[in-house]
Amino acid sequence: MNVYTTDKIRNVVLLGHGGAGKTSLVEAMAYLSGITNRMGKISDGNTISDYDKEETKRLFSINTSVVPIIWDDVKINILDTPGYFDFVGEVEEAVSAADAAIIVVSGKNGIEVGTKKAWEICEKYKLPRMVFVTDMDIDNASYRQVVTDLQELYGKKIAPFHLPIRENEEFVGYVNVLQQRAKRWTADGNVEKTEVPEYSKENLGICREALMEAVAETSEEFMDRYFNGEEFSEDEIRQALRVNVAEGSIVPVLMGSNILARGMYTLMVDIVKYLPSPEKRECTGINAKTNEVYPANYDFAKPKSAYVFKTIVDPFIGKYSLIKVNSGVLKADDVLYNQHKDVEEKIGKLYVLRGNKPEEVTELHAGDIGALAKLSKVTTTDTLSTKANPVLYIRTQISTPYTCMRYKAKNKGDEDKISQTLQKLMQEDLTLKNVNDSENGQTLLYGMGDLHLEVTASKLLEKYKVEIELTKPKVAFRETIRKKADVEYKYKKQSGGHGQYGHVKMTFEPSGDLETPYVFEQTVVGGAVPKNYYPAVEKGLAEAVLKGPMAAYPVVGVKAVLYDGSYHPVDSSEMAFKTAAIQAFKKGFMEASPVLLEPISSLKVIVPDKYTGDVMGDLNKRRGRVLGMNPIDGGKQEILADVPTMELYGYTTSLRAITGGSGDYSYEFARYEQAPSDIQEKEIEARANKVEKAD
């Protein structure tokens, strides 16, 4: 592949709801630009950007893929992202490398939750954007409805560039709103000029008015002229569009049919014309030596630096670190310094990935996206620079996973292999977390949703030939007491030679501190129990509180006082007193009104206003206590609640079902509270065999 300078590069991320047509749009663009000689289909599993086995099997995108498309001597790096919310980490990584976005909307399905989320991401990262309406070949697709809905949501910055021409229920051409001219496609795929159809003239007037309003909003001078009824020249309109689309104050709306590869020509022309090259974007890091701001700004003349925005680890093609060059010019065999890991690595060959196919290049200019192979120490969000000019770029914020399931190896002996392969998957996917919960004797897998975890299990089997079983995780209960008990226990054993003798009298009561397992005190007088046996009694307590006598859960909040007992000068031993203390604890605990405590989580749910009632109703069913609500920007509410942790299992799925996917939540452990009697009974019954084993 040729080398492209910064001004000849566009980095464009495709965003939108799942199934809106992002992958098939890439396919149509690739076909039109001559990369492929036939268009792949998602249903056939032969598209450029959906190359992973899981993607071809499930018929939707799971990973972000980069497809460079050459158009008019400009390299457009298209970042095709998944639309499903479970794979939001892939979207966040892609957006961190993009300079502009195309929000893809299905003309048939209209504005969906994913459309609004895509807009929010663009706002967060201050990305200039266009909207591309697909499915215009489908009879019930409504471009006009999409434009109207966008204007209602986002105001006068929405500027329709085209109108569809339909004849005999077919998508045959388009009207250019700016030029007020029409074109239709010929049988060989070219376009020819045609008259604006009579039925389109009213719509053209409406769209032209919307476009002129968007242009007028860009300056006071234009606004005055617009109100005075003056017309803007075509050059003036184009110039205003160039500046304001790049600033994000105008959002063009285009349309086409991915299946017929119609509308992509104008889309690519407008990407080159209106979306900014990296040199028009700001990019700053921190100089690690001086702690001063380093304005990289995609300047090819500055010392070289790059940001690793994504990692691909594949058992067949190896490890690739996907980078965006933030300054300078990267060349093959350069030595780059990783300030985060304090290592220098020789980068060897430089690649450009097209889907999963690496193409070697001699150099990459500032602003370009490429890939480095086999960098062992480098991980996603690391910065690469020179040792003389060490730079650090802000790491991309990746969403925290809250959906969790317990996993076990299907085949014994696979545990180590599973652990190693999960490490590889976690290098690729920062929204995946592997947690060893030793307290409950379980290993947990955290992800963005049930589908995410299911796909992960499937990847382990397909790619690495190891199988895991996903089940509901165990919740860490605690045991404590509410009253005081006074008990004694005499441990006496005689069997030829030395016997065993330990005798303790103890009280057990609540300590008032649920953070610590136990407090031990002794008030023995007159040497009834010699001092050298006190540590043995405490050892017995320390062992007993690990598995309580109710349901074999850890014990908290107990104050134990040794106040009396007796000993035998020959038969007493540390072991005997330790055993006596353990048995005294079990007896005293069960006499002191024992209860189970369950973990409570502080939950924060963010939902659009209209769903607050349904969400709160669902929280009540989960034994939640709503503590308050705060209105936030964008017509949303933040609901704060305390919810038993065990009731949060499956919450991702429920919240998405209630809110159509528009709700988000996060939680953290808050404290322990007494479990209701029905929950307590179930747990004690379920764990009876564990208590027996402990005995």
N, C-alpha and C positions, 0 to 999 in steps of 0.2 A: 504493500500500500504506500502511496505517496506520503510525503511529509507536508503537513498543513500548518501555516502560521496562525497566530492567535486571532487575527481579524477574519480568517477563513474557517472559523470553528463555531458551531452552535451546539450547546449541550442542553438537550430538551428532554424533560421527564414526562412520560404519559401517566396521567392519574385518572381515576374514575371508579365508578361502582363495578363490582364483579360482573362480567358478562356484557359490559357496555361496548366492547369491540376494540380494546387497546391492541391486543396481539394481532388480530386480523388487519388492523390499520397498519402496523409495522410491516406485515406481509405485503400489503398492497403498495406501500411506499417502496419497499425493497424491489418489488417486481417492476414498478414504474421507472425506478432509477437504474434498472439493468443489473442489479446484483444477482437476481434469480431469473430464470427463464420461464418459470411457472409458479403460480401462487400456491403455497401450502395451505392446508386447512387444519383447523384445530381438531375437527372430528377425525381427520386422518392421522393426526399425531405427527405431522411433518413440517411444522412451522419453524422458522429460524430461532425465535426467541423462547418458545416452549420446548426445550430439548430434553429436560430431565424426565426420567422414566415415570416418576410420580405425576408429572404434568400431563404427559401423553395419556396416562392411564385415567386420570381424573378429569381431563379436558378443561383445566383452568390453570392459570399461572400461579406458581408457588414462589419462584425466585425472581429477583430483578435480573434482566439480561440487557447487555449493551449491544446495540446494532448500529454501527457507523454507516450512514448512507451518504453517498457523494452526489451532490446536486448543484449544478451550475458552478463547479469548481469550489464548492464549499462542503466541508465535512460536517454533517449533522449527526452528532452522537445521540441516538435515541435510547433512552433508558425506559424499558418496558417493565412496569411494576405490577404486582398482583393487586387485584381489586378486593379480595376477601380480607376482612378485618383481622383474621388470625395471623396474617403475614405482614402486619404493619411495620415491623422492623425492617423489612426489605424496602418498603416505601421510604422510610426515614433515611436509610443509607443512600438511596438513589437521589433523594431531594438534596442531600448535602453536597452532591457533585453537580447538580444542575444549575443552569443560569436562567432557565425559563421553563414553563410548563404548558402542556396541552391537556386540558380537562376534556376527556372523552365522554359524551353523553349519547345514549341510545335515543334516536328520534321516536322509537316505538314506546320505550319505557319512560322517557322523560326524565325529569330531575329526581334523583334517588338519594338515599342517605350518603352513599359513597361520593356523590357529586359535591354535596355540601362539605363533607370531610376533606375532599380534595381542595376545595376553595380555602378552607381553614388552614390547611398545610401551606398553601401558597401565601396566605396572609402572614403566617408565622415566620416563614423564611423570606418574605418580601420578594417573591418570584413574579416577574411579568408572566402573563398567561394568555392563552387563546382557548376558546371552546370549539371543539369539533363535534358536530352532530352526525352520528353514523346511522346506518339502517335506512337511508333515504329511499332505497329500492323497495322497502316494505310499504304496502298500501296504506296502513293506518299510522304510519310515522307522521308526526306533526312538528315541523321545524318552527312554525309560527308559535306553537304552544311552548316549546322549549325557550324561545327568545323571550316571550311574554313572562314566563315563570322566572327566568334569570333576571329580567328587569325588576320584577317585583321583589326579588331577594336582594339584588345588589345595585339597583338604581341605574342612573343614566350612563354609567361607564360601560354598559353592555352595548356593543356596536355591531349589528349584523352586517356582514360583508356581502353575503349572497342570499339568493332566494332559489328554491328548487323549481324546475319546470317539470310538470307531470302530464303525460298524455296517455290515454287508454291504460290507466293504472300503472304506468311505467315512469321511471325517473330518467328523463331524456336530456335534460340540460339545466342551466342555471342562469340567473340574472345577476350581473355584477352591480351591486347597489351603488357603489362609488361612481362607476362610469355610466350607470343607467342603461347598460347594454346587455343583450342576451346572447348566450352561446349554447349550441347543442352538440352532443357527441355523435360522431359518425360511426359507421360500422367498423372502421379500422382503428377506432379508439382516439382519433383526433377530434378537434372541435372546429365548428364553423359558426360564423356569425348568423344570428337569426333575429327576428323581430320580438320585442317583449310581448308575450301573450296578453290579450285584453284582460283576462281574469287575474293576471299577476300585477296589473298596474296599481290597484288599490293597495295591495300588500307592499309593493315597491315604494309607494308614497309613505306608508307607515314606517318601513324600515329605513328609508332615506332620511326621514325626519329624526329617527332615533340615532342614526349615524351622525347627522349634522349637530344634534344636541350634544352628543358625546364630544365632538370636535369643539363646539362652542364653549363647553365647560372647561376647556384646557387653558384659556386665557381671557383676561378682561376685555382685551381688544376684540377678540372673536365673539365674545358674549354680546358686546355692544352692537357689532355688525349683524349678528344673528337676530337680535331683537329689532333692529332697524330693517329687517327683511332683506338684507344683502345676501347674495350667493357667494360661497367660497369657491375659488378655482380648484381644479383637480390637483394641481401642484401644492397649493396651500393645504388641502385636505391630507395629501400623502405625507407632507412634511410634519404636520401636526400629529398624524398617526405614528410616524416613525419615532418621534420623541416620546409621545405619551404611552404608546404600547410598551416601550422599553422601561418606562417609569412605573407601569402598572396602573396608570390612571384611565386607560382605555383598554377594554377587553374585547377583541374581535371575536365574532361568532361565524364559523365556516361550517360547511356541511358536505356530505358525500356518501358514497356507498362503498364499503370495504370490499364486498364480494365482487362488485363490478369494476373495482379500482377506478371509480369516478370521484373527482373532487380532491384527489391527492396531489395532482399537478399544482393546482392553485394553493393548496396547503403548503407544499414545499417551497413554492415561490415566496409565499408570505412569511414562512419561517425565516428564510434568508433575508427578506426585505425588512421585516419588522422586529423580530426577536433579537436581543442583543448578543453580540459576541462576548467572550469572557473579558476582553479588554475594556468593555463598557461597565463591568461589574467591579465592586470593591471586594478585596480579600485581605484580611489582616491576621497576623499571628503575633507571637511574642518572641523576641530574641532572648534565648535562654541564657546568654552571657551577660547581657546588659539589663535584662528585664524591661526593655523598652518595646513599644509597639513596632512591629515589623510590617510595613505596608507592601505586601507582595503584589497585590493588584494585577496578577497575571502578566507581569512585565517580564518579557523574555531577556532583558538586559541585566536583570538582577541575579544574585546567587541562586542556584537551583534549590527548589524545595517542592515537596509533593505530599499529598494527604491520602492515606489509605482509607478508602470509603467502604470497601467490601472485600471479603475473602471467599474464594471458592476452594473447597477441599474435595477432591474427587478421587476415588480409588483407581480410576483409569487415566485421567488426564493430569493428576497431581494437584499441587497447591498453587493457586494464582492469587496475588494481591492486586486488586484493582485500585488504580491510583488516579488522582487528578493532579496535573502539574500546576502548582500555584505560582511558581516564578522560575525564570531561567529556561534552559533547554536541556532535557535529559537525553543522554546518549548511551548507547550500549557500552557495557563494561565500566560505567561510572561507579565510583565508590560512594555510597551514601551513609549518613550517620543517623542513627535512631536515638534521639535524646531520651525518650521514655525508657528504653532498655539499656542505654549507654553502650551500644555496639555499632561497629561499622560493618556494612555488608556490601560486597561487590554484586551489582545487580545483574551482571551477565547480559542476556539478550532482552530486548524490549519487544513487547507484543501489543497488538490491538486485537481485542476479542470481538468476533462477530457471532453472537450467540455463544456456543461453546467451542468455536473454531478459532484457535490463535493464529494471527498473521504477524510475521516478524517485521519490525520497522527499525530504521537506523536511529531515529531520534523522535522525541515528542516535545513540542513547543508548549510554552505556558498556556494554560487553559484547556489543553487536550486531555483526553481520557485514554489510559492504556492499562497494561497489566505487566507485572513482574512475576517471574516464576521462582518457586523453591526458596523463598526467603524464610528461613526457619524461625527466626526470632520475631518477625513482624506480625502484628495482629491488627484487626480492624480498628480504626480511629487513631492509629499511630501516625506520627509525622516523620518524613524522611527529608534530610537537608544535608548541608556540608558541615564538617566538623569546625571549619573556620567561621561559619555563620549558622550556628545551631538554632533552629526555629521550632516553635510549638504552636500548632493550630488548635482551636477549641474543639474538643471531641464532640461528635454528634450525640445529641440526647436520644437514647433509644428507649422505647416504652418498657415499663417493668411488667414482667409476666405475673399474673395472679391466679391463673387456673392451674391446679395441681392434681396430679394423680400418683398413686403408688405404683412402682413397677418391679417386676421380678423376672429373672431369667427363666425362659420356658425349659431350657435344657441345663441341667447341673453342670458346672464347670465353665459356663459361658460368662460368668460375672466379670472377670478381668477384661475379656474381649469387649463386652458391652461398655464397660467404663472407658476403655480406650476409644471406641468408636463414637461414644457420646461426646468425648473431648473434641473430636474432629468436627462433629456436627455443631458443637457450641462455638467453634472457631468461625464457622460460616454464619451461624445464626445467633446473634447476641440476645435474642428474646427467649432463648432456651436456657434453662438452669437445672443443674443436677445437684440435689441436696441429700446428704446422708443424715437421716434423722435417727441417731443412735438411741435416743431416749425411747422411741417407739419401735426400734428394731426394723426400720423400713427405709427404702431409698425412694426419693420423690423426684418427679420430673415436673418442672414448671414451664408453662407455655402461655400463649395468648388466647387459647381457647381449646375446646375439645378436638376440633378438626386439626389444629396445629400438632397436638400430641399424637393423634391418630396417624398423621402424615409422618411424624418422626419415627414412630414404631414401624411404619411401613418402609421407610428409608433404611432403617437398620436391617430389616429382613432382605430387601431388594439389593441394596448396595454392599452390605457387609456380612450378609448371611447369618445374622444372629437375631433371635426372636425374643421379644419381651411381652409380658402380660401386664396390661394396665388395669388397676382396680381402684376402688375408693380408698383414700388414705385414712389411716387411723388418726384420731385426734388425741392430743396429750391431756388427759384429765389429771386431776390431783386429788389427794385425799387429806382430810383434816378433821379435827374434832371441835365440838361446840361446848362441851362441859368438862368437869374435872372428875378424874377417876383415881382411886387409891387402891393399888394392888400389891400383892406380894407373890413372888415365885421362887420356889426352892428347886434347884436342879441337883438331883442326887443320883449317882450311878455307882454300882459296886460290881466289879467283875475281876476277881483274883488280883492280888497286888493292890496298887494304888487305885482308889476310886475317884469319882468326880464330885465336887461339892461346891455349889455357889448359891447363895440365898440373898435376894434383894427385896426391899420394900420401896416402892416408888409411887410418885404421883405424876399424873399426866393431865395437862390442861392447855387451853389455847394460848399461844404466845403473843398473838396479835400481829405477828409479822408473817405474811404469806409469801414473802420473798425468800425466806430461809427455811430449810427443812425442820430443824429442831434447835432448841437451846437446852444445854445440859448444865444442871447445877447439882451440888451435893451438900447436904446439911447433916451428915452423919456425925454423931457424937460418941465419944468413949471407945472409938476404934472398933465398932461393931463390924464394919467392913474396912479392912486395912487400906491405906492410901494407895498402895501399889496396885490395887485392883480397880481403882476408879477409871483409868484409861481403858481397861477391858470392858467395863460397863458402857463407856462412851462408844467404843468400837462396835459393841453389839447394837447400840442405837443407830449409829451411822449406817450399819448394814440393814437394819430393819426398815428404815425410812425409804430405802430405794424401791421396795415393793410393799405397798401397804396391805393390811389384812383384808380390806374390803374387796378390791378389784385388782390388786397387784399394780396400782399406779403409784408414782412417787408421793411421799407424804410431805406436807408443808405445815408450818405454823404450830408446832407442838413444843410445849415447854415440859421437860422431864426433870424431876427432882429425885435424886437418890437420898432417902433420909434414914434408912435403917437396913439391917440384914444381919447375916452371921456368916462365919467362915469356919473351916476345919483346918487345923494346923498342918495336916498331912495331905488331905484329899483336895483342898481348894487349889484352883489354878486359874490363870487368865481365861483359858478356854471355857471353864465352868461358869465364871462370872459373865463372860460374853454371852453364852447360851442363855443364862438366867435372865439377862437384860432383854434379849430378843423376845423370849417368851412372855416376860412381864409387859413388854411394849404391846405385843399382839393382844394380850388379854385386856390391858388398860385402854388401848385404843378403841376396842369394840365396846367397852363399857362407857366411853366418854362421848356418847352421841355422835358417832362418825358420819361424815357426809362426803359426797363427791363434789369437787369443784370443776367447772368447765371453763375453758378459755373463752374470753370475750374479745371480739375485734372491734376497733373503731373503723367504721366504714364511711367512705365519702363517695357519693354517687352524683354524677353530673348528667342531667337530662333536660331536653326541651320542656318548656313550661307545661305543654299539654299532657305530658306523661307522668307528672308528679303524683297524681292521685293513684294511678295504677301501681307505680313503683312503691309508694308508701303502703298500699294494701298488701303487696307481695312481701315487703319487709315485716309487716305484722304477722303474716303466715309463718315467717321464719323466726318468730319470737324476738324480732328486733324492736328496739326502742328508738323512735325518731327523736333526736335531740334539738334539731333546728333546721331552718332552710335559709339559704342566702341567694338572692337573685344575682346572676352574673351576666356578662356581656353575651349578646347574640340570642337573647330570649331564652336563656337557660336558667335552671335552678341547681344549686348545690345542696344536696340533702345529706345531713350528718346524722349517723345513727350508730348505736351499739348493737351488735348482732353476735349471737353465739357462733364461734368459729366453725363448729360442725355444720351449721345451717348454711354456710357459704359454699358448700359443695354444689357444683352445677349452676352457680349464680351467673356466670358469664352467659350461658345459653339462655337462662330465663330473662336476664336484662335485655339481651338482644331481641328476644321474641316480643317482649313488652314494648320496646321502643323502636322496633324495626331496625335495630343496629346503631341507633344514634346515641345510646347511653354509654357512659364510661364510668368505671369505678376503680377505687384503690382502697386498701385496708392495711391496718397494722395491728399487732397484738396490743391489747390495752391492759387486761388484768384477768384474774380468776374470780368467778362468782359461783355461789352454790347452784348446783344443777337441780332442776325440778325432779320431783320424786319418780315420775314415770321414766325419765331419761336415766336416772340413777339405777332404777330397778333393772332396766334393759342392759345397762353396762355391767352391773354386778353379775347378772345371769350369763352374759356373753363371755365374761372373763373368769368364770368359776374354775375352769381347768387350770388357768394361770396361777390362781391362788393356791390350788392344791399342789401344783409343782413347787411353788415357793415354800410350802410347808414341808 
